[in-house]
Amino acid sequence: MKRTLMALLLLGGLALAQADGAKIYAQCAGCHQQNGQGIPGAFPPLAGHVAEILAKEGGREYLILVLLYGLQGQIEVKGVKYNGVMSSFAQLKDEEIAAVLNHIATAWGDAKKVKGFKPFTAEEVKKLRAKKLTPQQVLAERKKLGLK
């Protein structure tokens, strides 16, 4: 009984974080679209690609860095090249960044594609906020993951 109650409380907490993340994601949807499919050649898709990133060692940290510091330079996602700028969202609170990351990791089923997915936490974001990277340095972090 206690385990069931604890599981329900944890799932409820994740659902609340996802609800907040969905609201915050509205700021992202203009580029990445409501369904996470992006706009080919202009803005990369998140749906499907987030799972690829999370499957890489260091992928969680990279996703946090992208939101904190932005991303600039050429990348390739699903065979399509993109060469633009993603703005920093460092103005968001740590828990807001964690919530939007949880949203993009779960909204389109990406979390189910990653073994042992754990929700992002504000503590993870806070730890990486101290790095102070440029968008170009975040691009270098992407390359270290083996992502183009």
Contact map, one row per residue, 1 for C-alpha under 8 A:
1111100000000000000000000000000000000000000000000000000000000000000000000000000000000000000000000000000000000000000000000000000000000000000000000000
1111110000000000000000000000000000000000000000000000000000000000000000000000000000000000000000000000000000000000000000000000000000000000000000000000
1111111000000000000000000000000000000000000000000000000000000000000000000000000000000000000000000000000000000000000000000000000000000000000000000000
1111111100000000000000000000000000000000000000000000000000000000000000000000000000000000000000000000000000000000000000000000000000000000000000000000
1111111110000000000000000000000000000000000000000000000000000000000000000000000000000000000000000000000000000000000000000000000000000000000000000000
0111111111000000000000000000000000000000000000000000000000000000000000000000000000000000000000000000000000000000000000000000000000000000000000000000
0011111111100000000000000000000000000000000000000000000000000000000000000000000000000000000000000000000000000000000000000000000000000000000000000000
0001111111110000000000000000000000000000000000000000000000000000000000000000000000000000000000000000000000000000000000000000000000000000000000000000
0000111111111000000000000000000000000000000000000000000000000000000000000000000000000000000000000000000000000000000000000000000000000000000000000000
0000011111111100000000000000000000000000000000000000000000000000000000000000000000000000000000000000000000000000000000000000000000000000000000000000
0000001111111110000000000000000000000000000000000000000000000000000000000000000000000000000000000000000000000000000000000000000000000000000000000000
0000000111111111000000000000000000000000000000000000000000000000000000000000000000000000000000000000000000000000000000000000000000000000000000000000
0000000011111111100000000000000000000000000000000000000000000000000000000000000000000000000000000000000000000000000000000000000000000000000000000000
0000000001111111110000000000000000000000000000000000000000000000000000000000000000000000000000000000000000000000000000100000000000000000000000000000
0000000000111111111000000000000000000000000000000000000000000000000000000000000000000000000000000000000000000000000000000000000000000000000000000000
0000000000011111111100000000000000000000000000000000000000000000000000000000000000000000000000000000000000000000000000000000000000000000000000000000
0000000000001111111110000000000000000000000000000000000000000000000000000000000000000000000000000010011000000000000000000000000000000000000000000000
0000000000000111111111000000000000000000000000000000000000000000000000000000000000000000000000000011011000000000000000000000000000000000000000000000
0000000000000011111111100000000000000000000000000000000000000000000000000000000000000000000000000000001000000000000000000000000000000000000000000000
0000000000000001111111110000000000000000000000000000000000000000000000000000000000000000000000010011000000000000000000000000000000000000000000000000
0000000000000000111111111000000000000000000000000000000000000000000000000000000000000000000000011111111000000000000000000000000000000000000000000000
0000000000000000011111111100000000000000000000000000000000000000000000000000000000000000000000000001001000000000000000000000000000000000000000000000
0000000000000000001111111100000000000000000000000000000000000000000000000000000000000000000000000000000000000000000000000000000000000000000000000000
0000000000000000000111111111000000000000000000000000000000000000000000000000000000000000000000010001000000000000000000000000000000000000000000000000
0000000000000000000011111111100000000000000000000000000000000000000000000000000000000000000000000001001100000000000000000000000000000000000000000000
0000000000000000000001111111110001000000000000000000000000000000000000000000000000000000000000000000000000000000000000000000000000000000000000000000
0000000000000000000000011111110000000000000000000000000000000000000000000000000000000000000000000000000000000000000000000000000000000000000000000000
0000000000000000000000011111111110000000000000000000000000000000000000000000000000000000000000000000000000000000000000000000000000000000000000000000
0000000000000000000000001111111111110000000000000000000000000000000000000000000000000000000000000000000000000000000000000000000000000000000000000000
0000000000000000000000000111111111000000000000000000000000000000000000000000000000000000000000000000000000000000000000000000000000000000000000000000
0000000000000000000000000001111110000110001000000000000000000000000000000000000000000000000000000000000000000000000000000000000000000000000000000000
0000000000000000000000000001111111111110001111000000000000000000000000000000000000000000000000000000000000000000000000000000000000000000000000000000
0000000000000000000000000001111111111110000000000000000000000000000000000000000000000000000000000000000000000000000000000000000000000000000000000000
0000000000000000000000000100110111111000000000000000000000000000000000000000000000000000000000000000000000000000000000000000000000000000000000000000
0000000000000000000000000000100111111100000000100000000000000000000000000000000000000000000000000000000000010000000000000000000000000000000000000000
0000000000000000000000000000100111111100000011100000000000000000000000000000000000000000000000000000000100010000000000000000000000000000000000000000
0000000000000000000000000000000111111110000111100000000000000000000000000000000000000000000000000000000000000000000000000000000000000000000000000000
0000000000000000000000000000001110111111011111000000000000000000000000000000000000000000000000000000000000000000000000000000000000000000000000000000
0000000000000000000000000000001110001111111110000000000000000000000000000000000000000000000000000000000000000000000000000000000000000000000000000000
0000000000000000000000000000000000000111111110000000000000000000000000000000000100000000000000000000000000000000000000000000000000000000000000000000
0000000000000000000000000000000000000011111100000000000000000000000000000000000111000000000000000000000000000000000000000000000000000000000000000000
0000000000000000000000000000000000000111111100000000000000000000000000000000000001110000000000000000000000000000000000000000000000000000000000000000
0000000000000000000000000000001100000111111110000000000000000000000000000000000001010000000000000000000000000000000000000000000000000000000000000000
0000000000000000000000000000000100001111111111000000000000000000000000000000100001000000000000000000000000000000000000000000000000000000000000000000
0000000000000000000000000000000100011111001111111000000000000000000000000000100000000000000000000000000000000000000000000000000000000000000000000000
0000000000000000000000000000000100011100000111111100000000000000000000000000000000000000000000000000000100000000000000000000000000000000000000000000
0000000000000000000000000000000000111000000011111110000000000000000000000000000000000000000000000000000100011100000000000000000000000000000000000000
0000000000000000000000000000000000000000000011111111000000000000000000000000000000000000000000000000000000011100000000000000000000000000000000000000
0000000000000000000000000000000000000000000011111111100000000000000000000000110000000000000000000000000000000100000000000000000000000000000000000000
0000000000000000000000000000000000000000000001111111110000000000000000000000000000000000000000000000000110000100000000000000000000000000000000000000
0000000000000000000000000000000000000000000000111111111000000000000000000000000000000000000000000000000010000110110000000000000000000000000000000000
0000000000000000000000000000000000000000000000011111111100000000000000000000000000000000000000000000000000000000000000000000000000000000000000000000
0000000000000000000000000000000000000000000000001111111100110010000000000000000000000000000000000000000000000000000000000000000000000000000000000010
0000000000000000000000000000000000000000000000000111111111110000000000000000000000000000000000000000000000000000010000000000000000000000000000000000
0000000000000000000000000000000000000000000000000011111110100000000000000000000000000000000000000000000000000000011000000000000000000000000000000000
0000000000000000000000000000000000000000000000000001111111100000000000000000000000000000000000000000000000000000000000000000000000000000000000001000
0000000000000000000000000000000000000000000000000000011111110000000000000000000000000000000000000000000000000000000000000000000000000000000000001000
0000000000000000000000000000000000000000000000000000010111111100000000000000000000000000000000000000000000000000000000000000000000000000000000001000
0000000000000000000000000000000000000000000000000000111111111110000000000000000000000000000000000000000000000000000000000000000000000000000000001000
0000000000000000000000000000000000000000000000000000110011111111000000000000000000000000000000000000000000000000000000000000000000000000000000000000
0000000000000000000000000000000000000000000000000000000001111111100000000000000000000000000000000000000000000000000000000000000100000000000000000000
0000000000000000000000000000000000000000000000000000000001111111110000000000000000000000000000000000000000000000000000000000000000000000010011000000
0000000000000000000000000000000000000000000000000000100000111111111000000000000000000000000000000000100000000000000000000000000000000000000000000000
0000000000000000000000000000000000000000000000000000000000011111111100000000000000000000000000001100100000000000000000000000100100000000000000000000
0000000000000000000000000000000000000000000000000000000000001111111111000000000000000000000000000000000000000000000000000000000110001000010000000000
0000000000000000000000000000000000000000000000000000000000000111111111100000000000000001000000000000000000000000000000000000000000000010010000000000
0000000000000000000000000000000000000000000000000000000000000011111111000000000000000011110000001000000000000000000000000000000000000000000000000000
0000000000000000000000000000000000000000000000000000000000000001111111000000000000000001110000000000000000000000000000000000000010000000000000000000
0000000000000000000000000000000000000000000000000000000000000000111111100000000000000011110000000000000000000000000000000000000000011110010000000000
0000000000000000000000000000000000000000000000000000000000000000111111110000000000001111100000000000000000000000000000000000000000000110010000000000
0000000000000000000000000000000000000000000000000000000000000000010011111000000000001111000000000000000000000000000000000000000000000111011000000000
0000000000000000000000000000000000000000000000000000000000000000000001111100000000111100000000000000000000000000000000000000000000000011011000000000
0000000000000000000000000000000000000000000000000000000000000000000000111110000001111000000000000000000000000000000000000000000000000001001000000000
0000000000000000000000000000000000000000000000000000000000000000000000011111000011110000000000000000000000000000000000000000000000000000000000000000
0000000000000000000000000000000000000000000000000000000000000000000000001111100011100000000000000000000000000000000000000000000000000000000000000011
0000000000000000000000000000000000000000000000000000000000000000000000000111111111000000000000000000000000000000000000000000000000000000000000000011
0000000000000000000000000000000000000000000110001000000000000000000000000011111111000000000000000000000000000000000000000000000000000000000000000001
0000000000000000000000000000000000000000000000001000000000000000000000000001111100000000000000000000000000000000000000000000000000000000000000000000
0000000000000000000000000000000000000000000000000000000000000000000000000001111110000000000000000000000000000000000000000000000000000000000000000000
0000000000000000000000000000000000000001100000000000000000000000000000000001111111000000000000000000000000000000000000000000000000000000000000000000
0000000000000000000000000000000000000000100000000000000000000000000000000111101111100000000000000000000000000000000000000000000000000000000000000000
0000000000000000000000000000000000000000111100000000000000000000000000001111100111110000000000000000000000000000000000000000000000000000000000000000
0000000000000000000000000000000000000000010000000000000000000000000000011110000011111000000000000000000000000000000000000000000000000000000000000000
0000000000000000000000000000000000000000011000000000000000000000000000011100000001111100000000000000000000000000000000000000000000000000000000000000
0000000000000000000000000000000000000000000000000000000000000000000001111000000000111110000000000000000000000000000000000000000000000000000000000000
0000000000000000000000000000000000000000000000000000000000000000000001110000000000011111000000000000000000000000000000000000000000000000000000000000
0000000000000000000000000000000000000000000000000000000000000000001011100000000000001111100000000000000000000000000000000000000000000000000000000000
0000000000000000000000000000000000000000000000000000000000000000011111100000000000000111111000000000000000000000000000000000000000000010000000000000
0000000000000000000000000000000000000000000000000000000000000000001111000000000000000011111100000000000000000000000000000000000000000000000000000000
0000000000000000000000000000000000000000000000000000000000000000001110000000000000000001111110000000000000000000000000000000000000000000000000000000
0000000000000000000000000000000000000000000000000000000000000000000000000000000000000001111110000000000000000000000000000000000000000000000000000000
0000000000000000000000000000000000000000000000000000000000000000000000000000000000000000111111011000000000000000000000000000000000000000000000000000
0000000000000000000000000000000000000000000000000000000000000000000000000000000000000000011111111000000000000000000000000000000000000000000000000000
0000000000000000000000000000000000000000000000000000000000000000000000000000000000000000000111111100000000000000000000000110110000000000000000000000
0000000000000000000000000000000000000000000000000000000000000000000000000000000000000000000011111110000000000000000000001100100000000000000000000000
0000000000000000000110010000000000000000000000000000000000000000000000000000000000000000000111111111000000000000000000000100000000000000000000000000
0000000000000000000010000000000000000000000000000000000000000001001000000000000000000000000111111111100000000000000000000100100000000000000000000000
0000000000000000000010000000000000000000000000000000000000000001000000000000000000000000000001111111110000000000000000111100100000000000000000000000
0000000000000000110110000000000000000000000000000000000000000000000000000000000000000000000000111111111000000000000000011000000000000000000000000000
0000000000000000010111011000000000000000000000000000000000000000000000000000000000000000000000011111111100000000000000000000000000000000000000000000
0000000000000000000010000000000000000000000000000000000000000011000000000000000000000000000000001111111110000000000000010000000000000000000000000000
0000000000000000110010000000000000000000000000000000000000000000000000000000000000000000000000000111111111000000000000110000000000000000000000000000
0000000000000000111011001000000000000000000000000000000000000000000000000000000000000000000000000011111111100000000000000000000000000000000000000000
0000000000000000000000001000000000010000000001100100000000000000000000000000000000000000000000000001111111110100000000000000000000000000000000000000
0000000000000000000000000000000000000000000000000110000000000000000000000000000000000000000000000000111111111110000000000000000000000000000000000000
0000000000000000000000000000000000000000000000000000000000000000000000000000000000000000000000000000011111111111000000000000000000000000000000000000
0000000000000000000000000000000000000000000000000000000000000000000000000000000000000000000000000000001111111100000000000000000000000000000000000000
0000000000000000000000000000000000110000000000110000000000000000000000000000000000000000000000000000000111111100000000000000000000000000000000000000
0000000000000000000000000000000000000000000000110000000000000000000000000000000000000000000000000000000011111111100000000000000000000000000000000000
0000000000000000000000000000000000000000000000111110000000000000000000000000000000000000000000000000000111111111110000000000000000000000000000000000
0000000000000000000000000000000000000000000000000010000000000000000000000000000000000000000000000000000011001111111010000000000000000000000000000000
0000000000000000000000000000000000000000000000000000000000000000000000000000000000000000000000000000000001001111111010000000000000000000000000000000
0000000000000000000000000000000000000000000000000010000000000000000000000000000000000000000000000000000000001111111000000000000000000000000000000000
0000000000000000000000000000000000000000000000000010011000000000000000000000000000000000000000000000000000000111111110000000000000000000000000000000
0000000000000000000000000000000000000000000000000000001000000000000000000000000000000000000000000000000000000011111110000000000000000000000000000000
0000000000000000000000000000000000000000000000000000000000000000000000000000000000000000000000000000000000000000011111000000000000000000000000000000
0000000000000000000000000000000000000000000000000000000000000000000000000000000000000000000000000000000000000011011111100000000000000000000000000000
0000000000000000000000000000000000000000000000000000000000000000000000000000000000000000000000000000000000000000000111110000000000000000000000000000
0000000000000100000000000000000000000000000000000000000000000000000000000000000000000000000000000100010000000000000011111000000000000000000000000000
0000000000000000000000000000000000000000000000000000000000000000000000000000000000000000000000000110110000000000000001111101000000000000000000000000
0000000000000000000000000000000000000000000000000000000000000000000000000000000000000000000000100110000000000000000000111111100000000000000000000000
0000000000000000000000000000000000000000000000000000000000000000000000000000000000000000000001111100000000000000000000011111110000000000000000000000
0000000000000000000000000000000000000000000000000000000000000000000000000000000000000000000001000000000000000000000000001111111000000000000000000000
0000000000000000000000000000000000000000000000000000000000000000000000000000000000000000000000000000000000000000000000011111111100000000000000000000
0000000000000000000000000000000000000000000000000000000000000001000000000000000000000000000001101100000000000000000000001111111110000000000000000000
0000000000000000000000000000000000000000000000000000000000000000000000000000000000000000000001000000000000000000000000000111111111000000000000000000
0000000000000000000000000000000000000000000000000000000000000000000000000000000000000000000000000000000000000000000000000011111111000000000000000000
0000000000000000000000000000000000000000000000000000000000001001100000000000000000000000000000000000000000000000000000000001111111100000000000000000
0000000000000000000000000000000000000000000000000000000000000000100100000000000000000000000000000000000000000000000000000000111111110000000000000000
0000000000000000000000000000000000000000000000000000000000000000000000000000000000000000000000000000000000000000000000000000011111110000000000000000
0000000000000000000000000000000000000000000000000000000000000000000000000000000000000000000000000000000000000000000000000000000111111000000000000000
0000000000000000000000000000000000000000000000000000000000000000000010000000000000000000000000000000000000000000000000000000000011111100000000000000
0000000000000000000000000000000000000000000000000000000000000000100010000000000000000000000000000000000000000000000000000000000000111110110000000000
0000000000000000000000000000000000000000000000000000000000000000000011100000000000000000000000000000000000000000000000000000000000011111110000000000
0000000000000000000000000000000000000000000000000000000000000000010011110000000000000001000000000000000000000000000000000000000000001111111000000000
0000000000000000000000000000000000000000000000000000000000000000000000111000000000000000000000000000000000000000000000000000000000000111111100000000
0000000000000000000000000000000000000000000000000000000000000000000000000000000000000000000000000000000000000000000000000000000000001111111110000000
0000000000000000000000000000000000000000000000000000000000000100110011110000000000000000000000000000000000000000000000000000000000001111111111000000
0000000000000000000000000000000000000000000000000000000000000000000000111000000000000000000000000000000000000000000000000000000000000011111111100000
0000000000000000000000000000000000000000000000000000000000000000000000000000000000000000000000000000000000000000000000000000000000000001111111110000
0000000000000000000000000000000000000000000000000000000000000100000000000000000000000000000000000000000000000000000000000000000000000000111111111000
0000000000000000000000000000000000000000000000000000000000000100000000000000000000000000000000000000000000000000000000000000000000000000011111111111
0000000000000000000000000000000000000000000000000000000000000000000000000000000000000000000000000000000000000000000000000000000000000000001111111111
0000000000000000000000000000000000000000000000000000000000000000000000000000000000000000000000000000000000000000000000000000000000000000000111111110
0000000000000000000000000000000000000000000000000000000111100000000000000000000000000000000000000000000000000000000000000000000000000000000011111110
0000000000000000000000000000000000000000000000000000000000000000000000000000000000000000000000000000000000000000000000000000000000000000000001111111
0000000000000000000000000000000000000000000000000000100000000000000000000011000000000000000000000000000000000000000000000000000000000000000001111111
0000000000000000000000000000000000000000000000000000000000000000000000000011100000000000000000000000000000000000000000000000000000000000000001100111
